């Protein structure tokens, strides 16, 4: 849904879900040899890893 994508998710978890959703769109073109999709997928993986760390820190903080 384009309207949902234009809004910034409030939580780190929401951002992570958005990044994962975007990654799904780049997987098939990457296998087909699309270099632009491959580069975008690499950037998304890096971004997702950062967000996972931030989500884990939020979980640890809220568990205390």
Predicted model as a PDB file, atoms N, CA, C, CB and O in Angstrom, pLDDT in the B-factor column:
MODEL        1                                                                  
ATOM      1  N   UNK A   1       0.848  -1.182   0.000  1.00 45.00           N  
ATOM      2  CA  UNK A   1       0.000   0.000   0.000  1.00 45.00           C  
ATOM      3  C   UNK A   1       0.888   1.238   0.000  1.00 45.00           C  
ATOM      4  CB  UNK A   1      -0.962   0.002   1.224  1.00 45.00           C  
ATOM      5  O   UNK A   1       1.624   1.447   0.965  1.00 45.00           O  
ATOM      6  N   UNK A   2       0.852   2.062  -1.032  1.00 45.00           N  
ATOM      7  CA  UNK A   2       1.725   3.235  -1.101  1.00 45.00           C  
ATOM      8  C   UNK A   2       1.499   4.231   0.025  1.00 45.00           C  
ATOM      9  CB  UNK A   2       1.532   3.927  -2.411  1.00 45.00           C  
ATOM     10  O   UNK A   2       2.440   4.902   0.448  1.00 45.00           O  
ATOM     11  N   UNK A   3       0.275   4.342   0.517  1.00 47.00           N  
ATOM     12  CA  UNK A   3       0.004   5.313   1.574  1.00 47.00           C  
ATOM     13  C   UNK A   3       0.733   4.940   2.851  1.00 47.00           C  
ATOM     14  CB  UNK A   3      -1.498   5.416   1.838  1.00 47.00           C  
ATOM     15  O   UNK A   3       1.236   5.819   3.551  1.00 47.00           O  
ATOM     16  N   UNK A   4       0.802   3.653   3.168  1.00 49.00           N  
ATOM     17  CA  UNK A   4       1.469   3.212   4.387  1.00 49.00           C  
ATOM     18  C   UNK A   4       2.966   3.475   4.301  1.00 49.00           C  
ATOM     19  CB  UNK A   4       1.204   1.723   4.639  1.00 49.00           C  
ATOM     20  O   UNK A   4       3.591   3.865   5.287  1.00 49.00           O  
ATOM     21  N   UNK A   5       3.548   3.259   3.105  1.00 51.00           N  
ATOM     22  CA  UNK A   5       4.989   3.444   2.941  1.00 51.00           C  
ATOM     23  C   UNK A   5       5.411   4.895   3.120  1.00 51.00           C  
ATOM     24  CB  UNK A   5       5.421   2.954   1.578  1.00 51.00           C  
ATOM     25  O   UNK A   5       6.542   5.161   3.527  1.00 51.00           O  
ATOM     26  N   UNK A   6       4.514   5.845   2.821  1.00 52.00           N  
ATOM     27  CA  UNK A   6       4.887   7.254   2.920  1.00 52.00           C  
ATOM     28  C   UNK A   6       4.948   7.719   4.375  1.00 52.00           C  
ATOM     29  CB  UNK A   6       3.897   8.116   2.140  1.00 52.00           C  
ATOM     30  O   UNK A   6       5.562   8.743   4.675  1.00 52.00           O  
ATOM     31  N   UNK A   7       4.317   6.973   5.272  1.00 57.00           N  
ATOM     32  CA  UNK A   7       4.350   7.329   6.685  1.00 57.00           C  
ATOM     33  C   UNK A   7       5.552   6.664   7.346  1.00 57.00           C  
ATOM     34  CB  UNK A   7       3.035   6.914   7.392  1.00 57.00           C  
ATOM     35  O   UNK A   7       5.886   5.522   7.030  1.00 57.00           O  
ATOM     36  N   UNK A   8       6.202   7.378   8.264  1.00 56.00           N  
ATOM     37  CA  UNK A   8       7.349   6.838   8.975  1.00 56.00           C  
ATOM     38  C   UNK A   8       6.848   5.999  10.151  1.00 56.00           C  
ATOM     39  CB  UNK A   8       8.295   7.977   9.462  1.00 56.00           C  
ATOM     40  O   UNK A   8       6.128   6.521  11.002  1.00 56.00           O  
ATOM     41  N   UNK A   9       7.212   4.704  10.223  1.00 51.00           N  
ATOM     42  CA  UNK A   9       6.791   3.896  11.369  1.00 51.00           C  
ATOM     43  C   UNK A   9       7.336   4.474  12.664  1.00 51.00           C  
ATOM     44  CB  UNK A   9       7.253   2.445  11.205  1.00 51.00           C  
ATOM     45  O   UNK A   9       8.458   4.979  12.709  1.00 51.00           O  
ATOM     46  N   UNK A  10       6.532   4.393  13.715  1.00 69.00           N  
ATOM     47  CA  UNK A  10       6.905   5.031  14.981  1.00 69.00           C  
ATOM     48  C   UNK A  10       8.004   4.256  15.703  1.00 69.00           C  
ATOM     49  CB  UNK A  10       5.682   5.159  15.887  1.00 69.00           C  
ATOM     50  O   UNK A  10       8.891   4.866  16.300  1.00 69.00           O  
ATOM     51  N   UNK A  11       7.963   2.930  15.662  1.00 89.00           N  
ATOM     52  CA  UNK A  11       8.906   2.140  16.446  1.00 89.00           C  
ATOM     53  C   UNK A  11      10.029   1.591  15.570  1.00 89.00           C  
ATOM     54  CB  UNK A  11       8.180   0.995  17.150  1.00 89.00           C  
ATOM     55  O   UNK A  11       9.912   1.528  14.346  1.00 89.00           O  
ATOM     56  N   UNK A  12      11.111   1.198  16.222  1.00 92.00           N  
ATOM     57  CA  UNK A  12      12.221   0.555  15.512  1.00 92.00           C  
ATOM     58  C   UNK A  12      11.731  -0.747  14.893  1.00 92.00           C  
ATOM     59  CB  UNK A  12      13.422   0.289  16.470  1.00 92.00           C  
ATOM     60  O   UNK A  12      12.132  -1.105  13.785  1.00 92.00           O  
ATOM     61  N   UNK A  13      10.859  -1.457  15.616  1.00 92.00           N  
ATOM     62  CA  UNK A  13      10.313  -2.712  15.111  1.00 92.00           C  
ATOM     63  C   UNK A  13       9.510  -2.474  13.832  1.00 92.00           C  
ATOM     64  CB  UNK A  13       9.433  -3.383  16.178  1.00 92.00           C  
ATOM     65  O   UNK A  13       9.609  -3.246  12.879  1.00 92.00           O  
ATOM     66  N   UNK A  14       8.715  -1.406  13.817  1.00 93.00           N  
ATOM     67  CA  UNK A  14       7.951  -1.056  12.622  1.00 93.00           C  
ATOM     68  C   UNK A  14       8.859  -0.723  11.454  1.00 93.00           C  
ATOM     69  CB  UNK A  14       7.032   0.114  12.907  1.00 93.00           C  
ATOM     70  O   UNK A  14       8.579  -1.089  10.313  1.00 93.00           O  
ATOM     71  N   UNK A  15       9.953  -0.024  11.747  1.00 94.00           N  
ATOM     72  CA  UNK A  15      10.925   0.286  10.702  1.00 94.00           C  
ATOM     73  C   UNK A  15      11.555  -0.989  10.163  1.00 94.00           C  
ATOM     74  CB  UNK A  15      12.009   1.231  11.235  1.00 94.00           C  
ATOM     75  O   UNK A  15      11.745  -1.134   8.955  1.00 94.00           O  
ATOM     76  N   UNK A  16      11.883  -1.922  11.073  1.00 96.00           N  
ATOM     77  CA  UNK A  16      12.483  -3.187  10.669  1.00 96.00           C  
ATOM     78  C   UNK A  16      11.533  -3.965   9.768  1.00 96.00           C  
ATOM     79  CB  UNK A  16      12.856  -4.023  11.899  1.00 96.00           C  
ATOM     80  O   UNK A  16      11.959  -4.523   8.757  1.00 96.00           O  
ATOM     81  N   UNK A  17      10.266  -4.007  10.119  1.00 95.00           N  
ATOM     82  CA  UNK A  17       9.289  -4.704   9.283  1.00 95.00           C  
ATOM     83  C   UNK A  17       9.218  -4.083   7.891  1.00 95.00           C  
ATOM     84  CB  UNK A  17       7.905  -4.678   9.943  1.00 95.00           C  
ATOM     85  O   UNK A  17       9.094  -4.795   6.894  1.00 95.00           O  
ATOM     86  N   UNK A  18       9.295  -2.761   7.827  1.00 95.00           N  
ATOM     87  CA  UNK A  18       9.282  -2.081   6.532  1.00 95.00           C  
ATOM     88  C   UNK A  18      10.495  -2.411   5.689  1.00 95.00           C  
ATOM     89  CB  UNK A  18       9.202  -0.594   6.731  1.00 95.00           C  
ATOM     90  O   UNK A  18      10.378  -2.619   4.481  1.00 95.00           O  
ATOM     91  N   UNK A  19      11.668  -2.461   6.320  1.00 96.00           N  
ATOM     92  CA  UNK A  19      12.900  -2.781   5.594  1.00 96.00           C  
ATOM     93  C   UNK A  19      12.831  -4.213   5.073  1.00 96.00           C  
ATOM     94  CB  UNK A  19      14.146  -2.592   6.505  1.00 96.00           C  
ATOM     95  O   UNK A  19      13.220  -4.483   3.936  1.00 96.00           O  
ATOM     96  N   UNK A  20      12.333  -5.134   5.909  1.00 96.00           N  
ATOM     97  CA  UNK A  20      12.225  -6.535   5.480  1.00 96.00           C  
ATOM     98  C   UNK A  20      11.255  -6.656   4.313  1.00 96.00           C  
ATOM     99  CB  UNK A  20      11.765  -7.434   6.652  1.00 96.00           C  
ATOM    100  O   UNK A  20      11.494  -7.414   3.374  1.00 96.00           O  
ATOM    101  N   UNK A  21      10.172  -5.913   4.376  1.00 95.00           N  
ATOM    102  CA  UNK A  21       9.201  -5.929   3.268  1.00 95.00           C  
ATOM    103  C   UNK A  21       9.851  -5.432   1.976  1.00 95.00           C  
ATOM    104  CB  UNK A  21       7.964  -5.056   3.612  1.00 95.00           C  
ATOM    105  O   UNK A  21       9.644  -6.015   0.912  1.00 95.00           O  
ATOM    106  N   UNK A  22      10.625  -4.373   2.065  1.00 94.00           N  
ATOM    107  CA  UNK A  22      11.317  -3.842   0.888  1.00 94.00           C  
ATOM    108  C   UNK A  22      12.348  -4.833   0.352  1.00 94.00           C  
ATOM    109  CB  UNK A  22      11.998  -2.513   1.227  1.00 94.00           C  
ATOM    110  O   UNK A  22      12.527  -4.946  -0.860  1.00 94.00           O  
ATOM    111  N   UNK A  23      13.023  -5.548   1.244  1.00 96.00           N  
ATOM    112  CA  UNK A  23      14.015  -6.533   0.825  1.00 96.00           C  
ATOM    113  C   UNK A  23      13.364  -7.622  -0.019  1.00 96.00           C  
ATOM    114  CB  UNK A  23      14.713  -7.150   2.047  1.00 96.00           C  
ATOM    115  O   UNK A  23      13.952  -8.103  -0.988  1.00 96.00           O  
ATOM    116  N   UNK A  24      12.163  -8.000   0.351  1.00 95.00           N  
ATOM    117  CA  UNK A  24      11.461  -9.040  -0.391  1.00 95.00           C  
ATOM    118  C   UNK A  24      11.247  -8.684  -1.845  1.00 95.00           C  
ATOM    119  CB  UNK A  24      10.143  -9.321   0.248  1.00 95.00           C  
ATOM    120  O   UNK A  24      11.230  -9.565  -2.706  1.00 95.00           O  
ATOM    121  N   UNK A  25      11.085  -7.419  -2.127  1.00 94.00           N  
ATOM    122  CA  UNK A  25      10.862  -6.968  -3.503  1.00 94.00           C  
ATOM    123  C   UNK A  25      12.137  -7.031  -4.348  1.00 94.00           C  
ATOM    124  CB  UNK A  25      10.319  -5.544  -3.501  1.00 94.00           C  
ATOM    125  O   UNK A  25      12.069  -7.090  -5.576  1.00 94.00           O  
ATOM    126  N   UNK A  26      13.299  -7.018  -3.689  1.00 94.00           N  
ATOM    127  CA  UNK A  26      14.568  -6.989  -4.418  1.00 94.00           C  
ATOM    128  C   UNK A  26      15.186  -8.368  -4.609  1.00 94.00           C  
ATOM    129  CB  UNK A  26      15.542  -6.106  -3.699  1.00 94.00           C  
ATOM    130  O   UNK A  26      16.143  -8.504  -5.371  1.00 94.00           O  
ATOM    131  N   UNK A  27      14.674  -9.382  -3.947  1.00 94.00           N  
ATOM    132  CA  UNK A  27      15.309 -10.696  -4.013  1.00 94.00           C  
ATOM    133  C   UNK A  27      15.228 -11.302  -5.405  1.00 94.00           C  
ATOM    134  CB  UNK A  27      14.671 -11.632  -3.011  1.00 94.00           C  
ATOM    135  O   UNK A  27      16.250 -11.717  -5.952  1.00 94.00           O  
ATOM    136  N   UNK A  28      14.039 -11.363  -5.990  1.00 94.00           N  
ATOM    137  CA  UNK A  28      13.884 -11.995  -7.309  1.00 94.00           C  
ATOM    138  C   UNK A  28      14.692 -11.263  -8.402  1.00 94.00           C  
ATOM    139  CB  UNK A  28      12.394 -12.031  -7.698  1.00 94.00           C  
ATOM    140  O   UNK A  28      15.390 -11.917  -9.176  1.00 94.00           O  
ATOM    141  N   UNK A  29      14.611  -9.914  -8.482  1.00 95.00           N  
ATOM    142  CA  UNK A  29      15.425  -9.227  -9.501  1.00 95.00           C  
ATOM    143  C   UNK A  29      16.934  -9.435  -9.294  1.00 95.00           C  
ATOM    144  CB  UNK A  29      15.113  -7.730  -9.490  1.00 95.00           C  
ATOM    145  O   UNK A  29      17.705  -9.444 -10.254  1.00 95.00           O  
ATOM    146  N   UNK A  30      17.344  -9.602  -8.021  1.00 95.00           N  
ATOM    147  CA  UNK A  30      18.761  -9.848  -7.743  1.00 95.00           C  
ATOM    148  C   UNK A  30      19.192 -11.179  -8.346  1.00 95.00           C  
ATOM    149  CB  UNK A  30      19.031  -9.836  -6.220  1.00 95.00           C  
ATOM    150  O   UNK A  30      20.254 -11.269  -8.962  1.00 95.00           O  
ATOM    151  N   UNK A  31      18.375 -12.208  -8.173  1.00 94.00           N  
ATOM    152  CA  UNK A  31      18.688 -13.510  -8.775  1.00 94.00           C  
ATOM    153  C   UNK A  31      18.694 -13.432 -10.293  1.00 94.00           C  
ATOM    154  CB  UNK A  31      17.684 -14.566  -8.315  1.00 94.00           C  
ATOM    155  O   UNK A  31      19.415 -14.188 -10.944  1.00 94.00           O  
ATOM    156  N   UNK A  32      17.907 -12.538 -10.866  1.00 95.00           N  
ATOM    157  CA  UNK A  32      17.858 -12.381 -12.317  1.00 95.00           C  
ATOM    158  C   UNK A  32      19.044 -11.572 -12.839  1.00 95.00           C  
ATOM    159  CB  UNK A  32      16.552 -11.713 -12.727  1.00 95.00           C  
ATOM    160  O   UNK A  32      19.198 -11.404 -14.049  1.00 95.00           O  
ATOM    161  N   UNK A  33      19.890 -11.064 -11.919  1.00 94.00           N  
ATOM    162  CA  UNK A  33      21.093 -10.356 -12.339  1.00 94.00           C  
ATOM    163  C   UNK A  33      20.982  -8.849 -12.339  1.00 94.00           C  
ATOM    164  CB  UNK A  33      21.467 -10.796 -13.680  1.00 94.00           C  
ATOM    165  O   UNK A  33      21.846  -8.172 -12.897  1.00 94.00           O  
ATOM    166  N   UNK A  34      19.944  -8.302 -11.731  1.00 95.00           N  
ATOM    167  CA  UNK A  34      19.769  -6.854 -11.681  1.00 95.00           C  
ATOM    168  C   UNK A  34      20.722  -6.270 -10.634  1.00 95.00           C  
ATOM    169  CB  UNK A  34      18.288  -6.480 -11.356  1.00 95.00           C  
ATOM    170  O   UNK A  34      20.567  -6.510  -9.437  1.00 95.00           O  
ATOM    171  N   UNK A  35      21.695  -5.514 -11.097  1.00 96.00           N  
ATOM    172  CA  UNK A  35      22.710  -4.969 -10.174  1.00 96.00           C  
ATOM    173  C   UNK A  35      22.144  -3.907  -9.243  1.00 96.00           C  
ATOM    174  CB  UNK A  35      23.868  -4.379 -10.960  1.00 96.00           C  
ATOM    175  O   UNK A  35      22.557  -3.813  -8.087  1.00 96.00           O  
ATOM    176  N   UNK A  36      21.211  -3.114  -9.728  1.00 96.00           N  
ATOM    177  CA  UNK A  36      20.607  -2.081  -8.886  1.00 96.00           C  
ATOM    178  C   UNK A  36      19.887  -2.718  -7.707  1.00 96.00           C  
ATOM    179  CB  UNK A  36      19.630  -1.212  -9.704  1.00 96.00           C  
ATOM    180  O   UNK A  36      20.015  -2.263  -6.570  1.00 96.00           O  
ATOM    181  N   UNK A  37      19.127  -3.777  -7.985  1.00 95.00           N  
ATOM    182  CA  UNK A  37      18.419  -4.477  -6.913  1.00 95.00           C  
ATOM    183  C   UNK A  37      19.401  -5.127  -5.948  1.00 95.00           C  
ATOM    184  CB  UNK A  37      17.474  -5.535  -7.495  1.00 95.00           C  
ATOM    185  O   UNK A  37      19.167  -5.140  -4.739  1.00 95.00           O  
ATOM    186  N   UNK A  38      20.487  -5.659  -6.466  1.00 96.00           N  
ATOM    187  CA  UNK A  38      21.491  -6.293  -5.609  1.00 96.00           C  
ATOM    188  C   UNK A  38      22.107  -5.275  -4.658  1.00 96.00           C  
ATOM    189  CB  UNK A  38      22.587  -6.953  -6.460  1.00 96.00           C  
ATOM    190  O   UNK A  38      22.284  -5.559  -3.473  1.00 96.00           O  
ATOM    191  N   UNK A  39      22.433  -4.098  -5.169  1.00 97.00           N  
ATOM    192  CA  UNK A  39      23.012  -3.057  -4.314  1.00 97.00           C  
ATOM    193  C   UNK A  39      22.002  -2.580  -3.268  1.00 97.00           C  
ATOM    194  CB  UNK A  39      23.489  -1.868  -5.168  1.00 97.00           C  
ATOM    195  O   UNK A  39      22.349  -2.371  -2.105  1.00 97.00           O  
ATOM    196  N   UNK A  40      20.752  -2.412  -3.696  1.00 96.00           N  
ATOM    197  CA  UNK A  40      19.702  -1.985  -2.772  1.00 96.00           C  
ATOM    198  C   UNK A  40      19.495  -3.049  -1.683  1.00 96.00           C  
ATOM    199  CB  UNK A  40      18.373  -1.723  -3.539  1.00 96.00           C  
ATOM    200  O   UNK A  40      19.279  -2.715  -0.519  1.00 96.00           O  
ATOM    201  N   UNK A  41      19.563  -4.323  -2.067  1.00 97.00           N  
ATOM    202  CA  UNK A  41      19.411  -5.419  -1.117  1.00 97.00           C  
ATOM    203  C   UNK A  41      20.550  -5.415  -0.102  1.00 97.00           C  
ATOM    204  CB  UNK A  41      19.359  -6.764  -1.852  1.00 97.00           C  
ATOM    205  O   UNK A  41      20.325  -5.631   1.089  1.00 97.00           O  
ATOM    206  N   UNK A  42      21.766  -5.170  -0.572  1.00 97.00           N  
ATOM    207  CA  UNK A  42      22.917  -5.094   0.343  1.00 97.00           C  
ATOM    208  C   UNK A  42      22.734  -3.967   1.357  1.00 97.00           C  
ATOM    209  CB  UNK A  42      24.225  -4.881  -0.450  1.00 97.00           C  
ATOM    210  O   UNK A  42      22.982  -4.151   2.549  1.00 97.00           O  
ATOM    211  N   UNK A  43      22.299  -2.798   0.879  1.00 97.00           N  
ATOM    212  CA  UNK A  43      22.078  -1.665   1.788  1.00 97.00           C  
ATOM    213  C   UNK A  43      20.965  -1.981   2.781  1.00 97.00           C  
ATOM    214  CB  UNK A  43      21.732  -0.387   0.992  1.00 97.00           C  
ATOM    215  O   UNK A  43      21.044  -1.616   3.954  1.00 97.00           O  
ATOM    216  N   UNK A  44      19.928  -2.662   2.299  1.00 97.00           N  
ATOM    217  CA  UNK A  44      18.807  -3.017   3.173  1.00 97.00           C  
ATOM    218  C   UNK A  44      19.232  -3.996   4.258  1.00 97.00           C  
ATOM    219  CB  UNK A  44      17.666  -3.615   2.356  1.00 97.00           C  
ATOM    220  O   UNK A  44      18.774  -3.909   5.398  1.00 97.00           O  
ATOM    221  N   UNK A  45      20.111  -4.929   3.899  1.00 97.00           N  
ATOM    222  CA  UNK A  45      20.603  -5.895   4.889  1.00 97.00           C  
ATOM    223  C   UNK A  45      21.386  -5.180   5.985  1.00 97.00           C  
ATOM    224  CB  UNK A  45      21.489  -6.968   4.214  1.00 97.00           C  
ATOM    225  O   UNK A  45      21.219  -5.472   7.169  1.00 97.00           O  
ATOM    226  N   UNK A  46      22.230  -4.252   5.588  1.00 97.00           N  
ATOM    227  CA  UNK A  46      23.005  -3.482   6.568  1.00 97.00           C  
ATOM    228  C   UNK A  46      22.051  -2.699   7.476  1.00 97.00           C  
ATOM    229  CB  UNK A  46      24.001  -2.512   5.853  1.00 97.00           C  
ATOM    230  O   UNK A  46      22.221  -2.681   8.695  1.00 97.00           O  
ATOM    231  N   UNK A  47      21.056  -2.059   6.878  1.00 97.00           N  
ATOM    232  CA  UNK A  47      20.089  -1.275   7.649  1.00 97.00           C  
ATOM    233  C   UNK A  47      19.307  -2.182   8.591  1.00 97.00           C  
ATOM    234  CB  UNK A  47      19.125  -0.519   6.709  1.00 97.00           C  
ATOM    235  O   UNK A  47      19.081  -1.822   9.746  1.00 97.00           O  
ATOM    236  N   UNK A  48      18.890  -3.354   8.112  1.00 97.00           N  
ATOM    237  CA  UNK A  48      18.129  -4.288   8.933  1.00 97.00           C  
ATOM    238  C   UNK A  48      18.960  -4.768  10.122  1.00 97.00           C  
ATOM    239  CB  UNK A  48      17.666  -5.483   8.090  1.00 97.00           C  
ATOM    240  O   UNK A  48      18.436  -4.892  11.229  1.00 97.00           O  
ATOM    241  N   UNK A  49      20.237  -5.037   9.909  1.00 97.00           N  
ATOM    242  CA  UNK A  49      21.093  -5.489  11.013  1.00 97.00           C  
ATOM    243  C   UNK A  49      21.184  -4.429  12.107  1.00 97.00           C  
ATOM    244  CB  UNK A  49      22.501  -5.831  10.496  1.00 97.00           C  
ATOM    245  O   UNK A  49      21.152  -4.748  13.296  1.00 97.00           O  
ATOM    246  N   UNK A  50      21.297  -3.171  11.698  1.00 97.00           N  
ATOM    247  CA  UNK A  50      21.351  -2.069  12.668  1.00 97.00           C  
ATOM    248  C   UNK A  50      20.038  -1.998  13.444  1.00 97.00           C  
ATOM    249  CB  UNK A  50      21.634  -0.715  11.954  1.00 97.00           C  
ATOM    250  O   UNK A  50      20.040  -1.856  14.667  1.00 97.00           O  
ATOM    251  N   UNK A  51      18.919  -2.099  12.729  1.00 96.00           N  
ATOM    252  CA  UNK A  51      17.617  -2.027  13.386  1.00 96.00           C  
ATOM    253  C   UNK A  51      17.396  -3.209  14.327  1.00 96.00           C  
ATOM    254  CB  UNK A  51      16.505  -1.977  12.345  1.00 96.00           C  
ATOM    255  O   UNK A  51      16.783  -3.048  15.382  1.00 96.00           O  
ATOM    256  N   UNK A  52      17.884  -4.392  13.962  1.00 97.00           N  
ATOM    257  CA  UNK A  52      17.754  -5.557  14.848  1.00 97.00           C  
ATOM    258  C   UNK A  52      18.491  -5.284  16.151  1.00 97.00           C  
ATOM    259  CB  UNK A  52      18.308  -6.845  14.168  1.00 97.00           C  
ATOM    260  O   UNK A  52      17.964  -5.556  17.229  1.00 97.00           O  
ATOM    261  N   UNK A  53      19.707  -4.747  16.061  1.00 97.00           N  
ATOM    262  CA  UNK A  53      20.461  -4.416  17.282  1.00 97.00           C  
ATOM    263  C   UNK A  53      19.703  -3.411  18.138  1.00 97.00           C  
ATOM    264  CB  UNK A  53      21.850  -3.856  16.926  1.00 97.00           C  
ATOM    265  O   UNK A  53      19.634  -3.553  19.359  1.00 97.00           O  
ATOM    266  N   UNK A  54      19.132  -2.392  17.494  1.00 95.00           N  
ATOM    267  CA  UNK A  54      18.390  -1.374  18.239  1.00 95.00           C  
ATOM    268  C   UNK A  54      17.134  -1.967  18.872  1.00 95.00           C  
ATOM    269  CB  UNK A  54      18.014  -0.203  17.318  1.00 95.00           C  
ATOM    270  O   UNK A  54      16.780  -1.603  19.993  1.00 95.00           O  
ATOM    271  N   UNK A  55      16.457  -2.876  18.170  1.00 94.00           N  
ATOM    272  CA  UNK A  55      15.270  -3.539  18.731  1.00 94.00           C  
ATOM    273  C   UNK A  55      15.653  -4.376  19.947  1.00 94.00           C  
ATOM    274  CB  UNK A  55      14.585  -4.428  17.666  1.00 94.00           C  
ATOM    275  O   UNK A  55      14.946  -4.376  20.954  1.00 94.00           O  
ATOM    276  N   UNK A  56      16.777  -5.093  19.850  1.00 95.00           N  
ATOM    277  CA  UNK A  56      17.229  -5.898  20.979  1.00 95.00           C  
ATOM    278  C   UNK A  56      17.544  -5.022  22.187  1.00 95.00           C  
ATOM    279  CB  UNK A  56      18.459  -6.718  20.590  1.00 95.00           C  
ATOM    280  O   UNK A  56      17.234  -5.388  23.321  1.00 95.00           O  
ATOM    281  N   UNK A  57      18.157  -3.868  21.947  1.00 94.00           N  
ATOM    282  CA  UNK A  57      18.453  -2.958  23.052  1.00 94.00           C  
ATOM    283  C   UNK A  57      17.165  -2.447  23.683  1.00 94.00           C  
ATOM    284  CB  UNK A  57      19.312  -1.779  22.568  1.00 94.00           C  
ATOM    285  O   UNK A  57      17.075  -2.336  24.905  1.00 94.00           O  
ATOM    286  N   UNK A  58      16.153  -2.131  22.848  1.00 91.00           N  
ATOM    287  CA  UNK A  58      14.863  -1.690  23.390  1.00 91.00           C  
ATOM    288  C   UNK A  58      14.218  -2.779  24.226  1.00 91.00           C  
ATOM    289  CB  UNK A  58      13.920  -1.275  22.262  1.00 91.00           C  
ATOM    290  O   UNK A  58      13.640  -2.495  25.275  1.00 91.00           O  
ATOM    291  N   UNK A  59      14.312  -4.026  23.772  1.00 91.00           N  
ATOM    292  CA  UNK A  59      13.737  -5.150  24.529  1.00 91.00           C  
ATOM    293  C   UNK A  59      14.445  -5.314  25.871  1.00 91.00           C  
ATOM    294  CB  UNK A  59      13.833  -6.462  23.716  1.00 91.00           C  
ATOM    295  O   UNK A  59      13.797  -5.528  26.895  1.00 91.00           O  
ATOM    296  N   UNK A  60      15.769  -5.215  25.865  1.00 92.00           N  
ATOM    297  CA  UNK A  60      16.533  -5.350  27.111  1.00 92.00           C  
ATOM    298  C   UNK A  60      16.166  -4.228  28.072  1.00 92.00           C  
ATOM    299  CB  UNK A  60      18.056  -5.338  26.829  1.00 92.00           C  
ATOM    300  O   UNK A  60      16.015  -4.452  29.273  1.00 92.00           O  
ATOM    301  N   UNK A  61      16.023  -3.012  27.531  1.00 92.00           N  
ATOM    302  CA  UNK A  61      15.664  -1.866  28.371  1.00 92.00           C  
ATOM    303  C   UNK A  61      14.276  -2.052  28.989  1.00 92.00           C  
ATOM    304  CB  UNK A  61      15.706  -0.565  27.548  1.00 92.00           C  
ATOM    305  O   UNK A  61      14.078  -1.776  30.172  1.00 92.00           O  
ATOM    306  N   UNK A  62      13.341  -2.510  28.202  1.00 90.00           N  
ATOM    307  CA  UNK A  62      11.965  -2.647  28.709  1.00 90.00           C  
ATOM    308  C   UNK A  62      11.823  -3.845  29.641  1.00 90.00           C  
ATOM    309  CB  UNK A  62      10.981  -2.782  27.544  1.00 90.00           C  
ATOM    310  O   UNK A  62      10.880  -3.893  30.431  1.00 90.00           O  
ATOM    311  N   UNK A  63      12.731  -4.808  29.569  1.00 91.00           N  
ATOM    312  CA  UNK A  63      12.681  -5.973  30.456  1.00 91.00           C  
ATOM    313  C   UNK A  63      13.148  -5.631  31.864  1.00 91.00           C  
ATOM    314  CB  UNK A  63      13.533  -7.101  29.891  1.00 91.00           C  
ATOM    315  O   UNK A  63      12.881  -6.377  32.806  1.00 91.00           O  
ATOM    316  N   UNK A  64      13.840  -4.512  32.009  1.00 87.00           N  
ATOM    317  CA  UNK A  64      14.353  -4.130  33.331  1.00 87.00           C  
ATOM    318  C   UNK A  64      13.295  -3.457  34.157  1.00 87.00           C  
ATOM    319  CB  UNK A  64      15.551  -3.215  33.199  1.00 87.00           C  
ATOM    320  O   UNK A  64      13.555  -3.071  35.297  1.00 87.00           O  
TER     321      UNK A  64                                                      
ENDMDL                                                                          
END                                                                             
